[in-house]
Structure formats: C-alpha cells, structure tokens
C-alpha cells in the first residue's frame, strides 16, 4: 500500500512544488528590484488570481473524486462524461472572466488594501495575466481527471513543464528585456497555453478511446449536471472559505504597511511550500480512497487512510524543524531589503508551528474528496473560517500582525480537528 501511495504521491509532490517555486522566483525577481513595492504588487496581484483560480479549483477536486470512483467501478461512459462536463464548465467560466475582467479588477482593488503605488503595479499585472484564464482553468480539469484515472505522471510532466517555461520566460522578460510585474505576468500566460497543449497531446496519446463514448446529450443531461454541480458546489464553498481567509490575510497585511506586506508574503511562500508538498499525499488520497470507495473495498480503504496520516505526520515534523533551523536563511532568497528581513524574522516562529498543527487537514481533504463527502467538507470549513475571524478580531487591536498569524494557525488546526471528528460519517457513512 505504501508503494501505491508513493506511486501517486511522489509525482504529485514534484508537480505541486513547482507552483510555490514559481511564486518564490517571482518574489525573488521583484525583491531584488529597487523598491519593496514590486513585491507588494505581486502579492496583491497573486491574491486576485487566488480569488479567480481557486474559485475554479472545485473543478479539479470534484472531477478527481468522481473520476476515481468511476474508475473503481470500471464505468467508461461516466469517466468520459466527467471529463467533458468539466471542460465545458471550465471554458464557460473562463469566457465569463474575460468578459467581466474590468469589473473584477475594480471590485478587487476596492476590497484589497495597499498603497497607491502597489495597486497601480498590481493592476498592470492583472490585465496581462487574466488572458491565461481559459488555459489555466482547463488544465485544472485535466489534472483532476488524470489523477482520478490513477495517472499522476501526466499532471507532473505538464505542471513541471509549465512552471519551467514560466520561470525561464520571467527571467528573460525581467532580466533581459527590463520588464517588471508585466514580465512575470506575461510569462504565466504563455506557459499556461503551453501546458494546455501538452494536456491535449497526452490525452490523445493514451485516452483517445474515450472519444468513442462522447455523447453531447449525456454530457448536458440535467440530472448528470445537477449531481456534478452538487458536489462541485459544496467544494466551491469550501474553496471560497480558503480564498476568503488568505485574501483577508494579505489585505490586512497591506494595512500594516508595505514592509509587513512584503514580509508576510515571503513567509506565506513557506506555508505554500508545505501545503503543496502535503497536497501530493492528499491527491494520492483522492485517487486511492476514491478507487477503494467506488469498489466498496473497506479493508484497503481503512489501511490507506491510516498510512497517509503517518506520512503526513512525518513530513509535518520535518518541515517544522526545517523552518526552525533554516527559516532566517531562507528569507534571504526573497529580498535584499534589511527591513523586510527583520520584519519576517519577527514572525517566523508562527510559521514553525504551522506544519505540525495543520498536516492532518490536507490528508483529510483528500479523503473527503475521494468519498465525495462534500457537504461535510463544506461545513467543517465554514466553522473553521468563523473561528479564524473570531480569533483575529478578538486580538488584533493589541497583537496586530501577530493576531493574523495566530488566527491562521488556529484556522488550520480546526480544519484538522473537525474533519477528524466527522470522518466516520464521511467515509463509512456512519
């Protein structure tokens, strides 16, 4: 079972680690320009695209669980419908984003805090990167579907290729052509379309037979779409809560000044590094738990959950120790500005606590997605989000930025705790 877990987890870890690596490179490029406002602009611009793209992350997660269960049942017709319904929703949503981009920009900067200089640069970033939406959202569908088919290799190759292209182009546009935030945004756009091209090529290479079951009337069947959207809708609300928490975190950071915003943005990259690493095991949970749940194999279902938790605990301890021992050195990667480094060092102890207190939430997410226990996911996330805001507003007057970090740590722990309480109902329907 450990071999099965690692066969799925390791490619997904490599896949996921390229995402925070890209964010780190972008911050590095901006952090070594002549002002900290460039780091702040990337942070605010990133928040907007977290809102935009994480809002569609429900497609990847719902498709992964549904496809894995269909795979366990060996239902080729449902496997095909899952993919095509997802792509239909992805392209429709992307088209809507492009049409409404001006309104999205105005609303985003009305909500987000930040200096006028930071907002001006962040707007420039936004209006370039938004054109990646059709490719970026369609890729989410392909990633989830490939994983549901127990194939973690294709998503790994695509994601690594996308992010290598993105990093190379960002360096080219910033270092060679003298661009700034628009350079890293343009690199993202080109790389996403390159990734979509690879996804289609891989699909045609291995899954061409799926096209034989293409049936438009079945894809747009009202009952099928409603069932798909019921799961997707719950996961959307769950994802929206995460977006709300991290958007609020960055916006409040900006309210404490450009230096705190830059420092918190750098520290968040460490958190994202851990979360994307653990998501490799969460994705393995989606695929294996979904497969055994669909096949009604309760023995292997229990075994895989237990082993996944042990893997998560081990890496949680490892990351906490790494941040404790090397956190200050890692901050140097992001910026040369002494005031940002000092500010980041002040709040580093909070980050040390995060992996050990939050690892279970990532594994439970994968388990709940694999069993399509979407309603319980939604309710536990809503409760955790309420706790986040309760903690912050109870302590922010005296603790300020420390209250933000306390709130996000309690938020992560509550996700783990509540999902543990309800897991028998989610997995075994008890």
C-alpha positions as CSV (number, residue, x, y, z in Angstrom):
1,X,0.0,0.0,0.0
2,X,2.9,2.4,0.7
3,X,4.2,1.7,-2.8
4,X,0.8,2.6,-4.2
5,X,0.7,5.8,-2.1
6,X,4.2,6.8,-3.2
7,X,3.5,6.0,-6.8
8,X,0.8,8.7,-6.8
9,X,2.2,11.0,-4.2
10,X,5.7,11.5,-5.4
11,X,4.8,12.7,-8.9
12,X,2.1,15.0,-7.4
13,X,4.7,16.4,-4.9
14,X,7.0,17.2,-7.8
15,X,4.0,18.7,-9.6
16,X,2.9,20.8,-6.7
17,X,6.3,22.0,-5.6
18,X,6.8,23.8,-8.9
19,X,3.8,26.1,-8.0
20,X,5.3,27.7,-4.9
21,X,8.7,27.6,-6.6
22,X,7.2,29.8,-9.3
23,X,5.8,32.2,-6.7
24,X,9.2,32.3,-5.0
25,X,11.0,33.1,-8.2
26,X,8.5,35.9,-9.0
27,X,9.1,37.4,-5.5
28,X,12.8,36.9,-5.9
29,X,12.8,38.8,-9.2
30,X,10.7,41.6,-7.7
31,X,12.5,41.6,-4.3
32,X,15.8,42.5,-6.0
33,X,14.5,45.5,-7.9
34,X,14.9,48.9,-6.4
35,X,11.8,49.1,-4.2
36,X,9.7,46.8,-2.0
37,X,6.5,48.0,-3.8
38,X,7.2,45.4,-6.6
39,X,7.0,42.6,-4.0
40,X,3.7,44.1,-2.7
41,X,2.3,44.3,-6.2
42,X,3.0,40.7,-6.9
43,X,1.4,39.7,-3.6
44,X,-1.8,41.7,-4.3
45,X,-1.9,40.5,-7.9
46,X,-1.5,37.0,-6.7
47,X,-4.4,37.4,-4.2
48,X,-6.7,38.4,-7.1
49,X,-5.7,35.3,-9.1
50,X,-6.1,33.2,-6.0
51,X,-9.7,34.5,-5.9
52,X,-10.1,33.8,-9.6
53,X,-8.4,30.5,-10.0
54,X,-9.0,29.0,-6.6
55,X,-12.7,29.8,-7.3
56,X,-12.5,27.2,-10.0
57,X,-10.4,24.7,-8.0
58,X,-13.6,22.9,-7.2
59,X,-13.5,21.5,-10.8
60,X,-10.2,19.7,-10.2
61,X,-11.2,18.3,-6.8
62,X,-14.7,17.2,-7.7
63,X,-13.6,15.7,-11.0
64,X,-10.8,13.8,-9.2
65,X,-13.1,12.1,-6.8
66,X,-15.9,11.4,-9.3
67,X,-13.5,10.0,-11.9
68,X,-11.7,7.9,-9.3
69,X,-15.0,6.3,-8.2
70,X,-16.0,5.7,-11.9
71,X,-12.6,4.1,-12.4
72,X,-13.1,1.8,-9.5
73,X,-16.5,0.8,-11.0
74,X,-14.9,0.5,-14.5
75,X,-17.6,2.8,-15.9
76,X,-16.1,4.1,-19.1
77,X,-19.2,6.1,-20.1
78,X,-19.2,8.0,-16.8
79,X,-15.4,8.5,-16.9
80,X,-15.9,10.3,-20.3
81,X,-18.8,12.4,-19.2
82,X,-16.9,13.6,-16.1
83,X,-14.1,15.0,-18.3
84,X,-16.3,16.6,-20.9
85,X,-18.6,18.2,-18.4
86,X,-15.6,19.6,-16.6
87,X,-14.1,21.1,-19.8
88,X,-17.5,22.6,-20.7
89,X,-17.8,24.4,-17.3
90,X,-14.1,25.4,-17.5
91,X,-14.4,27.1,-20.9
92,X,-17.7,28.8,-20.0
93,X,-16.3,30.1,-16.7
94,X,-13.1,31.4,-18.4
95,X,-15.1,33.2,-21.1
96,X,-17.1,34.9,-18.3
97,X,-13.9,36.0,-16.6
98,X,-12.6,37.6,-19.8
99,X,-15.9,39.4,-20.4
100,X,-16.1,40.7,-16.8
101,X,-12.3,41.4,-16.3
102,X,-12.8,45.2,-15.8
103,X,-15.4,44.7,-13.2
104,X,-13.3,42.1,-11.4
105,X,-10.3,44.4,-11.3
106,X,-12.3,47.3,-9.9
107,X,-14.1,45.2,-7.3
108,X,-10.8,43.5,-6.2
109,X,-8.9,46.8,-5.6
110,X,-11.9,48.2,-3.9
111,X,-11.7,45.4,-1.4
112,X,-8.0,45.0,-1.1
113,X,-5.8,47.3,0.9
114,X,-2.5,48.7,-0.2
115,X,-0.6,51.8,-1.2
116,X,-1.4,53.6,-4.5
117,X,2.0,52.6,-5.9
118,X,1.4,48.9,-5.2
119,X,-2.1,49.0,-6.6
120,X,-1.0,50.6,-9.8
121,X,1.6,47.9,-10.4
122,X,-0.8,45.2,-9.4
123,X,-3.4,46.4,-11.9
124,X,-0.8,46.2,-14.7
125,X,-0.1,42.6,-13.6
126,X,-3.8,41.7,-13.5
127,X,-4.6,42.9,-17.0
128,X,-1.8,40.8,-18.6
129,X,-2.3,37.6,-16.6
130,X,-6.1,37.4,-16.9
131,X,-5.7,36.2,-20.5
132,X,-4.3,32.9,-19.2
133,X,-7.7,32.0,-17.7
134,X,-9.0,29.6,-20.5
135,X,-5.8,27.6,-20.4
136,X,-5.4,27.7,-16.6
137,X,-8.9,26.6,-15.7
138,X,-9.0,23.9,-18.4
139,X,-5.7,22.5,-17.0
140,X,-7.4,22.1,-13.6
141,X,-9.9,19.8,-15.2
142,X,-7.3,17.7,-17.0
143,X,-5.2,17.5,-13.8
144,X,-8.2,16.2,-11.7
145,X,-9.3,13.8,-14.4
146,X,-5.8,12.3,-15.0
147,X,-5.5,11.8,-11.2
148,X,-8.9,10.1,-11.0
149,X,-7.6,7.7,-13.7
150,X,-4.8,6.8,-11.3
151,X,-2.3,8.7,-13.5
152,X,-0.1,11.1,-11.7
153,X,2.7,11.1,-14.2
154,X,0.9,13.2,-16.9
155,X,0.0,16.0,-14.5
156,X,3.6,16.0,-13.2
157,X,5.1,16.4,-16.6
158,X,2.6,19.1,-17.6
159,X,3.0,21.1,-14.4
160,X,6.8,20.9,-14.3
161,X,7.0,21.9,-17.9
162,X,4.6,24.8,-17.4
163,X,6.5,26.2,-14.5
164,X,9.9,25.7,-16.0
165,X,8.7,27.6,-19.1
166,X,7.2,30.2,-16.8
167,X,10.3,30.7,-14.8
168,X,12.6,30.9,-17.8
169,X,10.3,33.5,-19.5
170,X,10.0,35.5,-16.3
171,X,13.8,35.7,-16.1
172,X,14.0,36.6,-19.8
173,X,11.4,39.4,-19.6
174,X,12.6,40.9,-16.3
175,X,16.4,40.5,-16.6
176,X,16.9,40.8,-20.3
177,X,14.0,43.0,-21.5
178,X,13.8,45.2,-18.4
179,X,10.2,44.5,-17.6
180,X,8.8,44.2,-14.1
181,X,5.4,42.9,-13.0
182,X,4.1,42.7,-16.5
183,X,7.1,40.5,-17.4
184,X,6.2,37.8,-14.8
185,X,2.5,38.0,-15.8
186,X,3.3,37.5,-19.5
187,X,5.5,34.5,-18.6
188,X,2.5,33.0,-16.9
189,X,0.1,33.5,-19.8
190,X,2.4,31.9,-22.4
191,X,3.3,29.0,-20.1
192,X,-0.4,28.1,-19.3
193,X,-1.2,27.7,-23.0
194,X,1.9,25.6,-23.5
195,X,0.6,23.4,-20.7
196,X,-2.9,23.0,-22.2
197,X,-1.3,22.0,-25.5
198,X,0.7,19.2,-23.6
199,X,-2.5,18.0,-21.8
200,X,-4.3,17.6,-25.1
201,X,-1.4,15.8,-26.7
202,X,-1.2,13.3,-23.7
203,X,-4.9,12.8,-23.7
204,X,-4.8,11.8,-27.4
205,X,-1.9,9.5,-26.8
206,X,-3.3,7.4,-24.1
207,X,-7.1,8.1,-23.8
208,X,-8.2,8.6,-27.4
209,X,-10.6,5.7,-26.9
210,X,-12.7,7.9,-24.6
211,X,-13.7,10.0,-27.6
212,X,-15.8,7.0,-28.8
213,X,-18.2,7.5,-25.8
214,X,-18.6,11.2,-26.5
215,X,-22.3,12.0,-26.2
216,X,-23.3,15.6,-26.1
217,X,-26.9,14.9,-24.8
218,X,-25.5,12.8,-22.0
219,X,-22.9,15.5,-21.1
220,X,-25.5,18.2,-20.8
221,X,-28.1,15.9,-19.2
222,X,-29.8,17.8,-16.5
223,X,-29.6,15.0,-13.8
224,X,-25.9,14.4,-14.5
225,X,-25.0,18.1,-14.4
226,X,-27.0,18.5,-11.2
227,X,-25.2,15.7,-9.5
228,X,-21.9,17.1,-10.7
229,X,-22.8,20.6,-9.5
230,X,-24.0,19.4,-6.1
231,X,-20.5,18.0,-5.3
232,X,-18.8,20.9,-7.1
233,X,-21.0,23.5,-5.3
234,X,-20.0,22.2,-1.9
235,X,-16.3,22.1,-2.8
236,X,-16.7,25.6,-4.3
237,X,-18.0,27.0,-1.0
238,X,-15.2,25.1,0.8
239,X,-12.6,26.7,-1.5
240,X,-14.2,30.1,-1.2
241,X,-13.7,30.0,2.5
242,X,-9.9,29.3,2.0
243,X,-9.8,32.2,-0.6
244,X,-11.5,34.5,1.9
245,X,-9.1,33.6,4.7
246,X,-5.9,34.1,2.6
247,X,-7.2,37.1,0.8
248,X,-8.1,38.7,4.1
249,X,-4.7,37.8,5.5
250,X,-2.9,39.5,2.6
251,X,-5.2,42.5,2.6
252,X,-4.8,43.0,6.4
253,X,-1.0,42.6,5.9
254,X,-1.1,45.5,3.4
255,X,-2.9,47.6,6.0
256,X,0.0,47.2,8.4
257,X,2.3,48.8,5.7
258,X,4.4,47.8,2.7
259,X,7.2,46.2,4.8
260,X,4.8,43.9,6.7
261,X,3.1,43.1,3.4
262,X,6.4,42.1,1.8
263,X,7.5,40.1,4.9
264,X,4.2,38.2,5.3
265,X,4.2,37.5,1.5
266,X,7.6,35.9,1.9
267,X,6.6,33.8,4.9
268,X,3.4,32.7,3.2
269,X,5.6,31.2,0.5
270,X,7.0,28.8,3.1
271,X,3.4,27.9,4.1
272,X,2.5,27.3,0.5
273,X,5.6,25.2,0.0
274,X,4.5,22.9,2.8
275,X,0.9,22.8,1.7
276,X,1.7,22.0,-1.9
277,X,4.1,19.2,-0.7
278,X,1.4,17.7,1.6
279,X,-1.1,18.0,-1.2
280,X,0.9,15.4,-3.0
281,X,-0.3,12.9,-0.4
282,X,-3.8,14.5,-0.4
283,X,-4.0,13.9,-4.2
284,X,-2.9,10.3,-3.6
285,X,-5.8,10.1,-1.0
286,X,-8.3,11.4,-3.6
287,X,-7.3,8.7,-6.1
288,X,-6.9,5.7,-3.8
289,X,-9.7,6.5,-1.4
290,X,-12.0,7.2,-4.4
291,X,-11.0,3.9,-6.0
292,X,-11.5,1.7,-2.9
293,X,-14.7,3.6,-2.0
294,X,-16.1,3.1,-5.5
295,X,-15.1,-0.6,-5.4
296,X,-16.5,-1.0,-1.8
297,X,-13.2,-2.3,-0.6
298,X,-13.4,-1.3,3.1
299,X,-10.2,-3.1,4.2
300,X,-7.9,-1.2,1.8
301,X,-9.9,2.0,2.5
302,X,-9.1,1.9,6.2
303,X,-5.5,0.9,5.5
304,X,-4.7,3.7,3.1
305,X,-6.2,6.4,5.4
306,X,-4.0,5.2,8.3
307,X,-0.8,5.1,6.3
308,X,-1.5,8.5,4.7
309,X,-1.8,10.1,8.1
310,X,1.5,8.6,9.2
311,X,3.2,10.1,6.1
312,X,1.6,13.4,6.8
313,X,2.8,13.4,10.4
314,X,6.3,12.6,9.5
315,X,6.6,15.4,6.9
316,X,4.8,17.8,9.3
317,X,7.6,17.3,11.8
318,X,10.3,17.6,9.2
319,X,9.0,20.9,7.8
320,X,8.6,22.4,11.3
321,X,12.2,21.5,12.1
322,X,13.4,22.9,8.8
323,X,11.7,26.3,9.3
324,X,13.1,26.4,12.9
325,X,16.7,25.8,11.9
326,X,16.9,27.5,8.5
327,X,14.0,30.0,8.3
328,X,16.1,33.1,8.5
329,X,18.5,31.9,5.8
330,X,15.5,31.0,3.5
331,X,14.2,34.6,3.9
332,X,17.3,35.9,2.1
333,X,16.1,34.2,-1.1
334,X,13.3,36.6,-1.4
335,X,14.8,40.0,-0.8
336,X,17.9,42.1,-0.1
337,X,15.9,44.7,1.9
338,X,17.1,44.6,5.5
339,X,13.8,46.0,7.0
340,X,11.8,43.2,5.2
341,X,14.2,40.6,6.6
342,X,14.0,41.9,10.1
343,X,10.2,42.0,9.9
344,X,10.0,38.5,8.5
345,X,12.3,37.1,11.3
346,X,9.9,38.6,13.9
347,X,7.0,36.4,12.8
348,X,8.9,33.3,11.7
349,X,8.1,31.4,15.0
350,X,4.4,31.3,14.0
351,X,5.4,29.6,10.8
352,X,7.4,26.9,12.6
353,X,4.2,25.8,14.4
354,X,2.1,25.6,11.2
355,X,3.2,22.2,9.6
356,X,2.8,20.1,12.8
357,X,-0.6,21.6,13.6
358,X,-2.1,21.5,10.1
359,X,-0.8,18.4,8.3
360,X,-3.9,16.3,9.0
361,X,-6.2,18.9,7.3
362,X,-4.5,18.2,3.9
363,X,-4.8,14.4,4.2
364,X,-8.4,14.7,5.4
365,X,-9.2,16.9,2.4
366,X,-8.1,14.2,0.1
367,X,-10.1,11.5,2.0
368,X,-13.3,13.6,1.9
369,X,-12.9,14.4,-1.8
370,X,-12.2,10.7,-2.6
371,X,-15.5,9.7,-0.9
372,X,-17.3,12.8,-2.3
373,X,-18.3,13.8,1.2
374,X,-18.5,17.3,0.0
375,X,-21.2,18.6,2.4
376,X,-19.2,17.7,5.5
377,X,-16.1,19.3,3.9
378,X,-18.1,22.5,3.4
379,X,-19.5,22.6,7.0
380,X,-16.1,22.0,8.7
381,X,-14.5,24.7,6.5
382,X,-17.3,27.2,7.3
383,X,-16.9,26.5,11.0
384,X,-13.1,26.9,10.8
385,X,-13.4,30.2,8.9
386,X,-15.7,31.6,11.6
387,X,-13.1,30.7,14.2
388,X,-10.4,32.4,12.1
389,X,-12.3,35.8,12.1
390,X,-13.3,35.4,15.7
391,X,-9.7,34.9,16.8
392,X,-8.4,37.8,14.7
393,X,-11.0,40.4,15.7
394,X,-10.6,39.3,19.4
395,X,-6.9,40.1,19.5
396,X,-6.0,42.3,16.5
397,X,-6.1,45.6,18.5
398,X,-3.3,44.6,20.8
399,X,-1.5,41.9,18.8
400,X,-1.8,43.4,15.2
401,X,0.1,41.2,12.8
402,X,0.6,38.5,15.4
403,X,-3.2,38.2,15.6
404,X,-3.2,37.4,11.9
405,X,-0.7,34.6,12.3
406,X,-2.5,33.2,15.4
407,X,-5.8,33.2,13.6
408,X,-4.5,31.3,10.6
409,X,-2.8,28.7,12.7
410,X,-6.0,28.1,14.7
411,X,-7.9,28.0,11.4
412,X,-5.7,25.3,10.1
413,X,-5.8,23.2,13.3
414,X,-9.6,23.5,13.5
415,X,-9.9,22.1,9.9
416,X,-7.9,19.0,11.1
417,X,-9.8,18.6,14.3
418,X,-13.3,18.9,12.9
419,X,-12.6,16.6,9.9
420,X,-11.3,14.0,12.4
421,X,-14.5,14.2,14.4
422,X,-16.7,13.6,11.3
423,X,-14.5,11.2,9.3
424,X,-16.6,8.1,10.1
425,X,-19.7,9.8,8.8
426,X,-17.8,11.0,5.7
427,X,-16.0,7.7,4.9
428,X,-18.2,4.9,6.3
429,X,-21.5,6.9,6.3
430,X,-21.9,6.2,10.0
